[in-house]
């Protein structure tokens, strides 16, 4: 007798295993005649998809619903069974399927239609919330500093913009005109907004856009922190600092620069002022009062009752109101600090001369971004942290990469700092920070000191007690999940009421309030998926849950990681650190959280945010075509890794059998 060759043996084995799978599956499903439709039609010898899924899980043939649907589609594609009308793949639904051997012709067909062929998309879930715990995909962030309530607060009304050059003059003409005549108050307003930062401006413009009568009150600068002393000026500064760093590192790419490299700091700051002024018309008084139809009052608003507020001696009555007063720099109670000149994020952008030595008290996002920028622009920077951590809310691995990059730039760190006092000798004289190190004193002198120890919600002087609005010195205005205060007619958005102190969060909180306050909506802030980024170099961006959150909430997960120095674009760009890290529900494709560390992490995180918002699984991202070569391929490659893991030995064997049968 002729012996079988290896191919025949392999085919025989695969056919046998496929038959065993067929036999095991057939033994657990309920095969009988079923009726469907009106008038009803009888389908002979059928089983129901949803019942089969339940049985597969119950009998241990599948680990979960996704696994059961995938195995079913493998069998369907191999011709073991099919939908009675050949109109559907195998699904967990009330659909009828029939085994091929129960058809008149019998046997396994050699060809399978394209419509019934197994696709990854057929069994990837579209869950939008985490299973277990509360299902919310927002991480647990560190609470406000325990000492925040006792810290003093920067008074923005006492801070001006300088120098008063043509750019700052243009900015002020837009966001706080020198001569402004308040309109006469209307008899009543659908919405009164106090505070014209990101949250207040979106609340006012959005409400006016749907026909509401709106009043907007601002005592300082329209545009708030983001335009004037936050996102816009800081990113302009960071861009110049990044250019300086690129020039210094050009030698590693074979670019030789003869002579010294110098930074024109005065021009860097002039450029920042020019660009800030260029952007300011979007937030201008002229636009809101003239184009959007909002009644704009320039002054301090104080609640006088549950439905009234006074500004510049005029009383405004409202049906609904929004508190959007934001926050300002919190000044720590370090002995002697109040007696010396110091900078905050509100005053640092007034500089025209580069401090030779800069001390930064605070190791959060604001402190680190500015510390790295000033170091690259030529200052000698030291960052102080009371604890051993910097960027305490971020992935420790990401923090280590950022710290290493800053050390390479030349930034020094004084961690576990115990401040004894701050000493000064007068205006434009060095400031001395004195640390207590085991009973002995350590002195560090600086030409300028930047305070970046956090932000305190702006709640004082608003008359919240008269409005029936409860508040807390650390947490700000207290709101429920619909952003409603203890006065049902008053809502709060942005830094004054949120632990997520980001411009984009204030924006979407305002959108939510427009729905809830004006259109009887029931949207919840806990349903918002909020990504964020710290714009150090490299950037750190995050969305969803961190590993520590998943562990604390007992949510089983698997992590997929791709280092940029293993990605083709990262290799040719000379990137030696950074990564994409994505957490998914164990055994499923649902993305629970992600962290990206890299040059454009803040842009790249949006792809993952879109996938999470739309219920796309990580395996589906593997099917999204990315231009080659790009850093974003790291996201797709994480999806590839997930799909490879899902291809368990059992399923891989079934696919091999299927391929052998078709040869």
C-alpha positions in Angstrom: 0.0 0.0 0.0 1.3 3.4 -0.9 2.1 5.6 2.2 0.6 9.0 2.5 2.8 11.9 1.8 3.1 14.7 4.3 0.6 17.0 2.6 -2.0 14.2 2.6 -1.3 13.5 6.3 -1.7 17.2 7.1 -4.9 17.4 5.1 -6.3 14.3 6.7 -5.5 15.6 10.2 -7.1 19.0 9.5 -10.2 17.4 8.1 -10.5 15.2 11.1 -10.1 18.1 13.5 -12.6 20.2 11.6 -15.1 17.3 11.8 -14.5 17.1 15.5 -15.4 20.8 15.9 -18.5 20.2 13.8 -19.4 17.2 15.9 -18.9 19.1 19.2 -20.9 22.1 18.0 -23.8 20.0 16.6 -24.1 18.2 19.8 -24.9 21.3 21.9 -27.3 23.2 19.6 -31.1 22.7 19.4 -32.0 21.6 15.9 -35.7 21.6 15.0 -38.3 23.1 12.7 -38.9 26.8 13.3 -41.4 29.3 12.1 -40.8 33.0 11.3 -42.6 35.9 9.6 -46.3 36.7 8.8 -47.7 34.8 7.3 -45.3 32.4 9.0 -42.9 30.2 7.1 -41.4 27.0 8.4 -37.7 26.5 8.3 -36.7 22.8 8.6 -33.9 21.6 10.9 -32.6 24.9 12.1 -30.8 26.3 15.2 -30.8 29.9 16.5 -27.6 32.0 16.5 -28.1 33.5 20.0 -29.0 30.1 21.5 -25.9 28.6 20.0 -23.7 31.3 21.4 -25.1 30.8 24.9 -24.5 27.0 24.6 -21.0 27.4 23.4 -20.1 29.5 26.4 -22.0 27.3 28.8 -20.3 24.1 27.5 -16.8 25.7 27.4 -16.5 25.6 23.7 -16.0 29.4 23.7 -14.6 31.7 26.3 -17.1 34.6 25.8 -19.5 36.0 23.3 -16.8 37.4 21.0 -15.1 34.1 20.9 -18.3 32.2 20.2 -19.2 34.5 17.3 -15.7 34.1 15.9 -15.8 30.3 16.1 -19.2 30.2 14.5 -18.0 32.3 11.6 -15.1 30.0 11.1 -17.5 27.1 10.8 -19.8 29.0 8.6 -17.0 30.1 6.2 -15.9 26.4 6.0 -19.3 25.4 4.9 -20.4 23.4 8.0 -23.6 25.5 8.3 -25.1 28.6 6.8 -27.9 31.1 7.3 -31.1 29.7 6.0 -31.4 32.5 3.4 -27.6 32.9 3.0 -28.1 36.5 4.0 -26.1 36.8 7.2 -22.8 35.8 8.8 -23.0 34.0 12.1 -24.3 36.5 14.7 -25.5 36.5 18.3 -29.1 37.2 17.3 -32.4 35.5 16.6 -31.3 34.3 13.2 -31.8 30.7 11.8 -28.9 28.6 10.6 -28.9 25.1 9.1 -26.1 22.5 8.8 -25.0 21.6 5.3 -25.5 17.9 6.0 -29.2 18.6 6.6 -29.6 20.0 3.1 -30.8 17.8 0.3 -27.4 17.8 -1.5 -25.4 17.2 1.7 -21.6 17.5 2.0 -19.4 20.6 2.5 -19.4 22.9 -0.5 -16.0 23.7 -2.0 -16.8 27.4 -2.6 -18.1 29.8 0.0 -19.7 33.1 -1.1 -17.8 36.3 -0.3 -20.8 37.6 1.7 -20.5 34.7 4.2 -16.7 34.7 4.6 -15.4 35.4 8.1 -14.3 39.0 8.7 -12.7 40.4 11.8 -15.3 43.1 11.8 -18.0 40.4 12.3 -16.9 39.6 15.8 -15.3 42.8 17.1 -17.4 44.4 19.8 -18.5 48.0 19.8 -18.8 48.5 23.6 -18.2 52.1 24.7 -17.9 51.6 28.4 -15.7 49.4 30.5 -17.2 46.3 32.0 -17.1 46.1 35.8 -16.8 48.9 38.3 -18.9 51.9 37.2 -18.1 51.6 33.5 -16.7 55.1 33.3 -13.6 55.4 31.2 -12.1 58.4 33.0 -9.1 57.8 35.3 -8.8 58.6 39.0 -6.8 61.8 39.2 -5.0 63.0 42.3 -7.2 65.3 44.2 -6.5 69.0 44.9 -3.5 69.7 47.1 -4.4 69.3 50.7 -3.0 72.8 51.4 -4.8 74.4 48.5 -7.6 75.9 50.6 -5.0 77.8 52.7 -3.0 79.0 49.8 -3.4 82.6 48.7 -4.7 83.3 45.2 -3.5 85.5 42.4 -5.7 88.5 41.8 -6.0 88.8 38.0 -7.6 92.2 38.2 -4.3 93.5 39.6 -2.3 92.1 36.7 -1.8 93.8 33.5 -0.2 93.0 30.1 3.2 94.4 29.4 5.0 95.8 27.6 2.2 98.0 26.0 3.5 97.6 22.5 1.4 97.5 19.3 0.7 93.8 19.8 -0.6 94.0 23.4 -2.5 97.2 22.4 -4.2 95.2 19.7 -4.9 92.4 22.1 -6.4 94.7 24.7 -8.6 96.5 22.1 -10.1 93.1 21.3 -10.4 91.4 24.8 -10.8 94.5 27.1 -11.5 97.7 25.2 -10.3 100.8 27.0 -13.7 102.4 26.6 -16.7 100.1 26.8 -20.3 101.0 27.3 -22.4 98.3 28.9 -25.7 97.7 27.2 -29.0 98.4 29.0 -30.1 95.1 30.6 -33.0 93.3 29.0 -36.1 92.6 31.1 -34.8 89.0 31.5 -32.3 86.6 30.0 -32.5 83.0 29.0 -28.9 82.6 30.1 -26.4 84.8 32.0 -22.8 83.7 31.9 -20.2 85.0 34.4 -16.7 84.5 33.1 -15.4 84.8 29.5 -12.8 82.1 29.3 -13.2 79.0 27.1 -16.2 77.6 29.0 -18.0 81.0 29.3 -17.5 81.9 25.7 -18.7 78.6 24.4 -21.7 78.8 26.7 -22.6 82.3 25.5 -22.0 81.8 21.8 -23.7 78.4 21.7 -26.8 79.6 23.5 -27.1 82.8 21.4 -26.7 80.6 18.3 -29.9 78.7 19.2 -31.9 81.9 19.8 -31.4 82.4 23.5 -31.2 85.9 25.0 -27.7 85.9 26.5 -25.7 88.2 28.8 -21.9 87.7 29.3 -20.0 89.2 32.2 -16.2 89.5 32.3 -14.1 91.6 34.7 -10.6 91.0 33.2 -9.8 89.7 29.7 -12.1 87.9 27.3 -10.5 84.7 26.2 -9.5 83.8 29.8 -6.3 81.9 30.5 -6.1 80.0 27.3 -5.7 83.0 25.0 -4.0 85.4 27.3 -1.7 83.5 29.7 -2.1 79.8 29.0 -2.3 77.6 25.9 -1.6 80.2 23.2 1.4 82.1 24.6 2.9 79.0 26.1 2.8 77.0 22.9 4.3 79.9 21.0 7.1 79.9 23.5 7.6 76.1 23.3 7.8 76.2 19.5 10.7 78.6 19.7 12.4 76.5 22.4 12.0 73.4 20.2 13.6 75.2 17.3 16.6 76.1 19.5 16.9 72.5 20.6 16.7 71.2 17.0 19.6 73.5 16.0 21.8 72.3 18.9 21.1 68.7 17.9 21.6 69.1 14.2 25.0 67.6 14.3 23.6 64.1 14.9 22.0 64.4 11.4 25.2 65.6 9.7 24.3 69.2 9.8 27.3 71.3 10.9 26.8 74.8 12.2 29.8 77.0 12.6 30.0 79.5 15.4 27.9 80.0 18.5 24.1 79.5 18.7 22.3 82.4 20.3 18.7 83.0 21.2 17.1 86.4 20.7 14.7 86.2 23.7 13.2 89.6 23.1 12.2 88.5 19.6 10.8 85.2 20.9 8.5 87.1 23.3 7.6 89.7 20.7 6.6 86.9 18.3 4.5 85.4 21.0 2.7 88.7 21.6 2.1 89.2 17.9 0.6 85.7 17.4 -1.6 86.1 20.5 -2.9 89.4 19.2 -3.5 87.7 15.8 -5.7 85.0 17.3 -7.6 87.4 19.7 -10.4 88.6 17.3 -12.1 85.2 17.7 -12.6 86.0 21.4 -13.2 89.8 21.0 -15.8 92.0 22.5 -16.7 93.2 19.1 -17.4 89.7 17.8 -19.6 88.7 20.8 -21.6 91.9 21.0 -21.7 92.8 17.4 -21.8 89.5 15.4 -23.2 87.0 17.9 -25.8 89.3 19.6 -24.6 88.7 23.2 -25.0 91.5 25.7 -21.5 92.0 27.1 -20.9 93.6 30.4 -17.3 94.4 31.4 -17.2 94.3 35.2 -17.4 92.0 38.2 -20.6 90.1 38.5 -22.1 89.3 42.0 -25.2 87.2 42.6 -27.9 89.0 44.5 -30.4 86.2 44.6 -31.2 82.8 43.1 -32.2 84.4 39.7 -30.4 87.7 39.7 -26.9 89.1 39.4 -25.5 92.6 39.6 -22.7 94.1 37.5 -21.6 97.7 37.5 -24.7 98.7 39.5 -27.1 97.0 37.0 -29.2 94.0 37.9 -29.7 91.2 35.4 -32.4 88.6 35.9 -32.1 85.2 34.4 -33.9 81.9 33.9 -30.6 80.0 33.8 -27.0 81.0 34.6 -23.5 79.6 34.1 -20.6 80.1 36.4 -17.4 80.0 34.3 -14.9 82.1 36.4 -12.1 79.6 36.0 -9.1 79.6 38.4 -5.9 81.4 39.1 -2.4 80.5 40.3 -2.4 79.2 43.9 0.5 80.6 45.9 2.0 78.3 48.5 2.5 79.4 52.0 6.3 79.3 52.0 7.7 81.7 54.6 9.0 84.9 52.9 7.5 84.2 49.5 5.0 87.0 49.7 7.9 89.5 50.3 9.9 88.7 47.1 9.1 89.2 43.4 7.9 86.0 41.7 6.3 85.0 38.4 3.2 82.9 37.7 1.7 81.8 34.4 -0.1 85.1 34.4 3.1 87.2 34.5 5.8 85.1 33.0 4.7 86.1 29.5 5.4 89.7 30.4 9.1 89.1 30.4 11.3 90.8 27.9 14.7 89.7 29.3 15.7 86.1 29.8 16.5 85.2 33.4 20.0 83.7 33.7 18.9 81.4 36.5 15.2 80.4 36.8 13.7 78.5 39.8 10.4 76.7 39.1 8.4 75.6 42.2 6.0 73.0 41.0 6.5 69.9 38.9 3.1 69.6 37.1 2.4 70.2 33.4 2.7 74.0 33.6 5.9 74.0 35.5 7.6 71.3 33.4 6.6 72.8 30.0 7.9 76.2 31.0 11.0 74.8 32.7 12.1 72.9 29.6 11.3 75.9 27.3 13.4 78.4 29.4 16.3 75.9 29.7 16.3 75.5 25.9 16.1 79.3 25.4 19.2 79.8 27.6 18.3 79.9 31.3 19.7 77.6 33.9 16.6 76.0 35.3 16.0 74.1 38.6 12.6 72.4 39.2 11.4 71.9 42.8 9.0 69.2 43.9 7.8 68.6 47.4 7.5 64.9 46.6 9.7 62.4 44.7 7.3 62.6 41.8 6.9 64.9 38.8 3.8 64.8 36.6 2.1 62.7 39.3 -1.0 61.7 37.3 0.9 60.3 34.3 2.2 56.8 33.5 5.5 56.4 35.5 7.2 55.0 32.4 6.2 58.2 30.5 7.4 60.4 33.3 10.8 58.7 33.3 11.2 59.5 29.6 10.3 63.1 30.0 12.6 63.5 33.0 15.5 62.0 31.1 14.9 64.4 28.2 14.8 67.4 30.5 18.0 66.2 32.2 19.6 65.9 28.8 18.6 69.5 28.1 20.3 70.6 31.3 17.3 71.0 33.7 18.1 70.2 37.4 15.6 68.7 39.8 15.3 69.2 43.5 12.8 66.5 44.6 11.5 65.9 48.0 12.1 69.5 48.7 11.3 70.9 52.2 11.0 74.6 51.9 12.3 76.5 54.9 12.0 80.0 53.5 12.5 82.3 50.5 14.7 85.3 50.8 15.0 88.4 48.6 17.1 91.6 48.5 14.7 93.8 46.6 13.6 94.3 43.0 15.8 92.8 40.3 18.0 91.2 43.0 18.6 87.4 43.3 15.9 85.4 45.1 17.2 82.7 47.4 15.3 79.5 48.0 16.3 77.9 51.3 15.7 74.1 51.7 15.8 72.1 54.9 17.8 69.0 54.3 18.0 66.9 57.5 18.4 69.9 59.7 20.9 71.7 57.6 20.1 74.5 55.1 20.7 74.4 51.4 20.7 77.7 49.5 19.8 78.1 45.8 19.8 81.5 44.1 17.8 82.6 41.1 17.3 85.7 39.0 13.6 84.8 38.7 11.3 82.4 40.5 8.2 80.9 38.8 5.4 79.6 41.0 3.6 76.6 39.3 2.1 74.8 42.3 -1.4 74.4 40.9 -4.6 76.5 40.4 -7.3 77.5 42.8 -10.9 77.9 41.7 -12.1 81.5 41.4 -15.1 81.6 43.7 -14.5 84.5 46.1 -16.6 87.7 45.7 -19.3 86.1 43.6 -22.2 86.1 46.1 -22.6 82.4 45.8 -24.3 82.2 49.2 -27.1 84.5 48.1 -27.6 82.4 45.0 -27.9 79.2 47.1 -24.8 77.7 45.4 -22.6 75.5 47.5 -18.8 75.6 47.0 -15.5 74.4 48.5 -12.3 76.3 48.7 -10.3 73.4 47.1 -12.9 71.9 44.7 -14.7 75.0 43.7 -18.3 75.2 42.8 -20.0 71.9 43.6 -22.0 70.4 40.7 -23.8 67.1 40.0 -23.3 64.9 37.0 -25.4 67.3 34.8 -23.2 70.2 35.9 -26.0 71.6 38.0 -25.2 73.4 41.2 -27.3 73.3 44.4 -29.4 76.0 42.8 -31.1 74.1 39.9 -31.2 77.3 37.8 -27.4 77.7 37.9 -24.7 75.5 36.3 -20.9 75.7 36.4 -18.3 74.7 33.8 -14.5 74.7 33.5 -11.8 75.1 36.1 -14.1 76.5 38.7 -15.9 73.2 38.9 -13.8 70.5 37.3 -10.8 68.4 38.2 -10.0 68.2 34.5 -8.4 71.7 34.0 -8.2 71.8 30.2 -9.6 74.2 27.7 -11.2 71.4 25.7 -12.9 70.1 28.8 -14.4 73.5 29.5 -15.5 73.7 25.9 -17.4 70.4 26.1 -18.8 71.0 29.5 -20.3 74.2 28.1 -21.9 72.3 25.2 -23.4 69.9 27.7 -24.8 72.7 29.8 -26.5 74.3 26.8 -28.4 71.0 26.2 -29.2 70.5 29.9 -30.1 74.1 30.8 -31.9 75.2 27.7 -33.3 72.1 26.1 -34.2 69.8 29.1 -31.2 67.6 28.4 -30.0 64.9 30.7 -26.4 64.6 29.5 -23.8 63.6 32.1 -20.3 64.9 32.4 -19.1 61.4 33.4 -20.0 60.2 29.9 -17.4 62.5 28.3 -14.2 60.9 27.1 -11.5 63.4 27.8 -8.0 63.1 26.3 -5.2 65.4 27.3 -1.5 66.2 26.6 1.5 67.7 28.3 3.5 69.6 25.8 7.0 68.8 27.0 9.4 67.3 24.5 8.6 64.5 24.1 4.9 65.1 24.6 2.8 62.9 26.8 -0.8 62.3 25.8 -3.4 60.1 27.4 -7.0 59.0 27.1 -9.1 56.6 29.2 -7.9 54.6 32.1 -4.4 54.1 33.4 -3.1 50.7 34.5 -3.5 51.6 38.1 -7.2 52.5 37.5 -7.8 49.1 35.8 -6.1 47.3 38.7 -8.0 49.3 41.4 -11.3 48.7 39.6 -10.6 45.0 39.1 -11.1 45.2 35.3 -9.2 42.4 33.5 -7.1 43.9 30.7 -4.3 43.3 28.3 -1.7 45.8 27.2 -0.2 46.3 23.8 2.8 48.5 23.4 4.9 49.7 20.4 8.2 51.5 20.9 8.9 54.3 18.4 12.5 53.1 18.0 11.0 49.9 16.5 8.8 51.9 14.0 10.3 52.7 10.6 9.5 56.4 10.8 10.9 56.6 14.3 14.2 54.9 13.2 14.8 57.3 10.3 13.9 60.3 12.4 16.4 59.2 15.0 13.9 58.8 17.8 15.4 56.7 20.6 12.5 56.7 23.1 8.8 57.0 23.3 5.9 54.6 22.7 2.3 53.9 22.1 0.7 51.9 24.9 -3.0 50.7 24.6 -5.0 48.8 27.2 -7.9 46.6 26.1 -10.5 44.5 27.9 -9.0 41.1 28.4 -10.2 38.8 25.6 -11.9 41.7 23.8 -11.0 44.5 21.5 -12.5 47.3 23.5 -10.0 50.0 24.2 -10.0 51.0 27.8 -7.1 53.5 27.8 -4.0 54.6 26.0 -0.8 56.6 26.6 1.5 58.0 23.9 4.9 59.5 24.5 6.5 61.1 21.5 7.0 64.3 19.4 3.4 64.5 18.2 1.6 62.5 20.9 -1.0 65.3 21.4 -2.1 64.9 17.8 -1.8 61.1 17.7 -4.0 60.5 20.7 -7.0 61.7 18.8 -7.1 58.6 16.6 -7.5 56.5 19.7 -10.0 58.9 21.2 -12.1 58.6 18.0 -12.0 54.8 18.1 -13.1 54.8 21.8 -15.8 57.3 21.2 -17.1 55.4 18.2 -16.9 51.9 19.8 -14.1 50.7 17.5 -12.0 47.9 18.8 -8.2 47.8 18.7 -8.4 45.0 16.1 -10.4 47.3 13.8 -7.7 49.9 14.0 -5.4 47.4 12.5 -7.6 47.5 9.4 -7.3 51.3 9.0 -4.7 52.2 6.3 -2.0 54.6 7.6 0.4 56.4 5.3 3.8 54.9 5.3 6.1 55.8 6.9 4.5 57.7 9.8 4.7 57.5 13.6 1.0 56.8 13.7 1.7 53.3 12.3 2.6 52.4 15.9 -1.1 52.5 16.6 -2.0 50.2 13.8 0.8 47.9 14.8 -0.7 47.6 18.3 -3.9 46.5 16.5 -1.9 43.9 14.5 -0.5 42.6 17.8 -4.0 42.3 19.2 -5.2 40.4 16.2 -2.3 38.0 16.4 -3.1 37.3 20.0 -6.7 36.7 19.3 -5.7 34.1 16.8 -5.3 31.4 19.5 -3.7 28.1 18.6 -7.2 26.5 18.4 -8.5 29.1 16.0 -5.2 29.2 14.1 -5.5 25.5 13.6 -9.1 25.8 12.3 -7.9 28.5 9.8 -5.1 26.1 8.6 -7.6 23.3 8.2 -9.9 25.7 6.2 -7.1 26.7 3.9 -6.1 23.0 3.4 -9.6 22.1 2.5 -9.7 24.8 -0.2 -6.5 23.8 -1.9 
